[in-house]
Amino acid sequence: MRNFVKLKKYGIKALLVMFYMVGVLVCPQSANTQTEGFTIDLSIVGDCLLATEDGKDTSYSFSWYAKNKSPEYFFKKVATVFQNDDFTIANLENVLTDRPLKKRDKGKGAFWFKAPSSNTDIIRKGNIDVVSITNNHTYDYGMDGYLDTIKALDKAGIAWGSEDKTLYLDKNGYKIAFIPASLYSGSQTKRIVERIKIASEKSDYQIVYFHGGKEAIYVPEDWKIEACHKLVDAGADLVIGNHPHRLQPLEIYKGVNIIYSLGNFCFGGNNHMKSNRTIIYKTILKIENGKLAQEETLLIPCYIQDKTKYQNNWQPDIIKNEEEKRLVYDFLFWKADLPHEKTENSKIIKVNNYIKKSDDIDVNEKSGHILKRYIYE
């Protein structure tokens, strides 16, 4: 078997250590380093907008459901996944505040989303451990709304990372850097690269979780593909995007998985979904003698809302129908134009240059399973 060598991250001069990149450590259990093998189980999902436009609670809106359902309702159908992992990660795309704050001027056609701080119960009782608060709705209600959100998350004991804060997740001494970032243009790549370099000195595995790209498209733009490649070249071990509100395909670049967009997951901004598909990105890291020995990825297709209803019921659910699962997998592996329906005269890339296979990377496109083995020299 050909060696798949995990290169050590290169050093970084102290001058790159900026005040806005202070890291915070989160441990699910005792951080005593163990020499025997163990696993770290991560579940990562996309946009969770646990609010409605300007906090309104019209009948059957998300806010109406939040008032009339228990907090456990929203993630009930994916609870078996979230309850049994070490860390569940999501993007929180709304402000949490109990004050009547004024909306920030965002121009015509914009949307503003807020919810009461009590909606942290949805996150906590939904078994979501970590959220990103880096997105285009973070400052919908100015700095006051942003600080209220942080206060609400801290009070609820929910770990968060942001544009200015890399979060470090620790299990048995093995550290994972969670790097939320904005990536609306290629010019923002440089700052993310600097954060990766800093995080590489403090952690063993680096996840870039970015928000950016054009909305409502299923194929990533060329500039975004190029930017994500640069993030991998800088040392990222996993790159995952959000913001387009659509699922986008997978790439394996230099042995590193890139998901260009997870799309929506639990999304209060729309009463019905044009594309009712998303995934839970699950990765299980096997650690032996303090190093990554194996990386197993499971792509779990999900509905964003109940597929039998036109109205969004704000309850993502795992897809069990084999044909519908196959459509999602075909889309993720660049074999179909859409994840939710078959299309004629496909324009998707047929010669798959985006999934690089090797002796050390097993890819099962029929089951959404990717297995990587690491050998150190």
C-alpha positions in Angstrom: 0.0 0.0 0.0 1.4 3.4 -1.0 2.0 5.6 2.0 -0.4 8.5 2.4 1.8 10.8 4.4 0.3 13.5 6.6 2.8 16.4 6.4 3.5 18.4 9.5 2.3 21.9 9.3 5.0 24.5 8.9 5.8 27.1 11.5 4.6 30.7 11.6 6.3 33.8 12.8 5.1 35.3 16.0 4.1 38.5 14.2 1.1 36.7 12.7 -0.4 36.1 16.1 -3.0 38.9 16.2 -5.3 39.7 19.1 -8.5 38.8 17.1 -7.4 35.2 16.7 -7.3 34.2 20.3 -8.3 30.5 20.6 -10.7 28.9 23.1 -10.4 25.3 24.1 -13.5 23.0 24.4 -13.2 19.5 25.9 -16.0 16.9 25.9 -14.2 15.0 28.6 -10.9 14.8 30.4 -8.1 16.0 28.3 -5.4 13.6 29.6 -3.4 12.3 26.7 -3.8 8.6 26.1 -1.4 6.4 24.1 -4.0 3.8 23.3 -6.3 4.4 20.3 -9.6 6.3 20.5 -11.9 8.0 18.1 -13.3 11.5 17.7 -16.8 11.6 16.2 -17.9 14.9 14.5 -21.2 15.7 12.9 -21.3 18.9 10.9 -24.4 20.5 9.4 -25.2 23.7 7.5 -27.3 26.8 8.0 -29.5 26.7 11.1 -31.7 29.9 11.1 -33.6 29.5 14.3 -35.7 32.6 13.8 -38.1 34.4 11.5 -37.9 37.8 9.7 -37.5 40.5 12.3 -38.7 38.0 15.0 -42.3 37.9 13.8 -44.4 34.9 15.0 -47.1 34.6 12.4 -49.0 31.3 12.4 -46.9 28.2 11.5 -43.7 30.3 11.2 -40.5 29.1 12.9 -41.1 31.4 15.8 -44.7 30.2 16.1 -43.4 26.6 16.3 -40.8 27.7 18.9 -43.6 29.0 21.1 -45.8 26.0 20.6 -43.4 23.0 20.5 -40.8 21.8 22.9 -37.2 22.7 22.1 -36.4 19.0 21.4 -38.9 19.0 18.5 -36.7 20.6 15.9 -33.8 18.1 15.8 -35.8 15.1 17.1 -35.4 13.1 13.9 -31.6 13.4 13.8 -31.2 13.1 17.5 -29.7 9.6 17.3 -26.8 11.0 15.2 -26.2 14.1 17.4 -26.5 12.4 20.7 -23.9 9.8 20.0 -21.1 11.9 18.6 -18.4 13.9 20.4 -19.1 17.2 18.8 -22.1 18.4 16.7 -21.3 21.6 14.7 -23.7 24.0 13.0 -23.9 27.5 11.6 -26.2 29.8 13.6 -27.6 32.3 11.2 -29.6 34.7 13.3 -29.3 37.1 16.2 -30.4 36.1 19.7 -31.7 39.1 21.7 -34.4 39.9 24.1 -34.2 43.7 23.4 -36.2 45.7 20.7 -33.1 46.5 18.8 -33.1 48.5 15.5 -32.3 46.8 12.3 -29.0 47.7 10.7 -29.3 49.3 7.3 -28.5 46.6 4.7 -30.1 48.2 1.7 -33.1 47.1 -0.4 -34.1 43.5 -0.6 -32.3 42.5 2.6 -33.6 40.3 5.4 -33.1 40.5 9.1 -33.5 37.6 11.5 -33.7 37.6 15.3 -35.1 35.3 18.0 -35.3 35.5 21.8 -32.4 34.2 23.8 -34.6 31.3 24.9 -34.0 29.7 21.5 -30.7 28.6 22.8 -32.7 25.7 24.3 -33.3 24.5 20.8 -29.6 24.3 20.2 -28.7 22.8 23.6 -31.5 20.3 23.7 -30.9 19.5 20.1 -27.5 18.2 21.1 -25.6 20.9 19.1 -22.3 21.6 20.8 -20.6 24.2 18.7 -21.9 27.0 16.4 -20.3 29.4 14.1 -21.6 33.0 14.3 -19.8 34.2 11.2 -22.3 34.9 8.5 -24.2 37.6 6.7 -26.8 37.9 9.5 -24.4 38.1 12.4 -24.7 41.9 12.6 -28.4 42.2 11.5 -29.0 44.3 14.6 -25.6 45.9 14.9 -23.0 45.3 17.5 -25.6 45.2 20.3 -27.3 42.2 18.6 -24.0 40.5 18.1 -23.0 40.9 21.7 -26.4 39.8 22.9 -26.0 36.6 20.8 -22.7 35.9 22.4 -24.1 36.5 25.9 -27.0 34.1 25.2 -24.7 31.4 23.9 -22.3 31.7 26.8 -25.2 31.6 29.3 -26.5 28.4 27.7 -23.1 26.8 27.7 -22.9 26.6 23.9 -19.4 26.9 22.4 -19.0 29.3 19.5 -16.4 30.4 17.0 -16.3 33.4 14.8 -14.4 35.5 12.3 -12.3 36.7 15.3 -12.1 33.5 17.3 -10.8 30.1 16.5 -12.3 27.4 18.7 -10.2 24.4 19.8 -12.0 21.2 20.5 -10.1 18.7 22.6 -10.5 15.0 23.3 -7.8 13.1 25.2 -5.2 15.7 24.2 -5.9 15.6 20.5 -6.9 19.1 19.4 -9.1 20.1 16.5 -9.2 23.8 15.4 -12.6 25.0 14.3 -12.0 28.1 12.1 -15.2 29.9 11.1 -14.6 32.4 8.3 -16.1 34.7 5.7 -15.3 33.8 2.1 -17.4 36.0 -0.2 -14.5 36.7 -2.6 -11.0 35.4 -3.3 -9.5 38.4 -1.6 -10.6 37.0 1.8 -8.5 33.9 1.4 -5.3 35.4 2.7 -6.7 36.1 6.1 -8.1 32.6 6.4 -4.7 31.2 5.4 -3.1 33.2 8.2 -5.5 31.7 10.7 -4.8 28.2 9.5 -1.1 28.7 10.0 -1.6 30.0 13.5 -4.1 27.2 14.3 -1.7 24.6 12.9 0.8 25.5 15.7 -1.8 24.8 18.3 -3.8 21.9 17.0 -3.5 18.5 15.3 -6.4 18.9 12.8 -7.8 22.1 11.2 -11.4 22.6 10.0 -12.3 25.7 8.0 -16.0 26.3 8.1 -16.7 29.2 5.8 -19.7 31.3 4.8 -19.7 32.7 1.3 -20.3 32.2 -2.4 -23.2 33.0 -4.7 -26.7 32.1 -3.4 -29.1 29.6 -5.0 -26.6 27.7 -7.2 -25.7 24.1 -7.1 -22.2 24.2 -8.6 -19.4 26.2 -6.9 -17.9 29.1 -8.7 -14.4 28.8 -10.1 -13.0 31.4 -7.7 -14.4 29.6 -4.7 -12.8 26.3 -5.9 -9.5 28.0 -6.3 -9.8 29.7 -2.9 -10.6 26.4 -1.2 -7.6 24.8 -2.8 -5.4 27.5 -1.3 -6.9 26.7 2.1 -5.9 23.1 1.7 -2.4 24.1 0.5 -2.1 26.2 3.7 -2.7 23.2 5.9 -6.5 22.8 6.3 -7.6 19.2 6.9 -11.2 19.7 6.1 -13.0 22.6 4.3 -16.8 23.0 4.5 -18.9 25.9 3.1 -22.3 27.4 3.7 -24.4 30.4 2.5 -25.7 29.4 -1.0 -28.8 27.8 0.6 -28.2 24.8 -1.7 -26.2 21.6 -1.3 -23.1 21.7 -3.5 -20.8 18.7 -4.4 -17.7 17.2 -2.8 -14.1 17.4 -3.9 -11.1 15.5 -2.6 -8.1 17.7 -3.2 -4.7 16.5 -2.2 -6.3 14.0 0.1 -8.5 16.6 1.8 -12.3 16.7 1.6 -14.0 19.9 0.5 -17.8 20.3 0.7 -18.5 23.5 -1.2 -21.9 24.0 0.5 -23.9 22.0 3.0 -27.0 24.1 2.3 -29.7 24.7 4.8 -30.4 22.4 7.7 -33.0 23.8 10.0 -33.9 27.0 8.3 -36.6 29.4 9.6 -36.2 31.9 6.7 -38.3 30.0 4.2 -41.8 28.5 4.6 -41.0 25.9 1.9 -37.8 24.7 0.3 -37.2 24.7 -3.4 -34.5 22.1 -2.9 -35.5 19.9 0.1 -32.1 18.2 0.4 -29.0 18.6 2.7 -26.6 16.2 4.4 -25.1 15.6 7.8 -21.3 15.4 7.2 -20.0 12.9 9.7 -16.4 12.2 10.1 -14.8 9.8 12.6 -11.1 10.3 13.3 -9.2 7.4 14.7 -6.3 8.5 16.8 -3.3 6.2 17.6 -0.4 7.3 19.7 -1.5 10.9 19.4 -1.7 10.9 15.6 -4.4 10.6 13.1 -4.4 7.0 11.8 -7.7 6.9 9.9 -10.4 9.2 8.8 -13.8 7.8 8.0 -16.4 10.0 6.4 -20.2 9.2 6.2 -22.4 11.5 4.0 -25.9 11.2 5.5 -28.6 12.6 3.1 -31.4 14.5 4.8 -34.6 16.3 4.1 -34.7 19.9 5.3 -38.5 19.6 5.9 -41.1 16.9 5.9 -41.2 15.7 2.3 -44.9 15.1 2.5 -45.8 18.7 3.3 -45.6 21.9 1.3 -45.2 24.0 4.5 -41.9 23.8 6.2 -42.2 22.0 9.5 -38.7 23.0 10.6 -37.7 19.4 11.3 -34.8 18.0 9.2 -35.0 14.2 8.8 -32.7 11.5 7.5 -33.7 10.1 4.1 -34.4 6.4 4.1 -35.7 5.9 0.6 -32.8 4.3 -1.4 -33.6 6.0 -4.7 -33.7 9.4 -3.1 -30.5 8.7 -1.3 -28.8 7.7 -4.5 -29.8 11.0 -6.1 -28.0 12.9 -3.4 -24.9 10.7 -3.7 -24.9 11.1 -7.5 -25.0 14.8 -7.0 -22.3 14.9 -4.4 -20.0 12.9 -6.6 -20.6 15.1 -9.7 -22.8 12.7 -11.6 -26.1 14.6 -11.5 -27.2 18.3 -11.8 -29.5 18.3 -8.8 -29.7 16.4 -5.5 -33.5 16.2 -5.4 -34.6 15.2 -8.9 -33.4 13.6 -12.2 -32.7 16.0 -15.1 -32.3 15.4 -18.8 -29.4 16.7 -20.8 -27.1 16.9 -17.8 -24.6 19.7 -17.8 -22.6 18.4 -14.8 -19.0 17.3 -15.3 -19.1 13.7 -16.4 -15.4 13.0 -16.3 -14.9 13.2 -12.6 -11.7 15.1 -11.9 -12.8 16.2 -8.5 -12.7 12.8 -6.6 -9.0 11.8 -6.5 -8.8 8.1 -5.5 -5.6 6.3 -4.4 -4.5 3.2 -2.7 -5.0 5.0 0.6 -8.4 6.6 -0.1 -11.4 4.3 -0.6 -14.4 6.1 -2.0 -17.8 4.3 -2.2 -20.0 6.6 -4.3 -23.0 4.4 -3.9 -23.1 4.7 -0.1 -21.4 8.1 0.5 -18.5 6.5 2.4 -14.9 7.7 2.3 -12.1 6.0 4.1 -8.5 7.4 4.4 -5.5 5.8 6.0 -2.5 7.7 7.2 1.0 6.3 7.5 3.8 8.5 8.9 7.4 8.4 7.8 
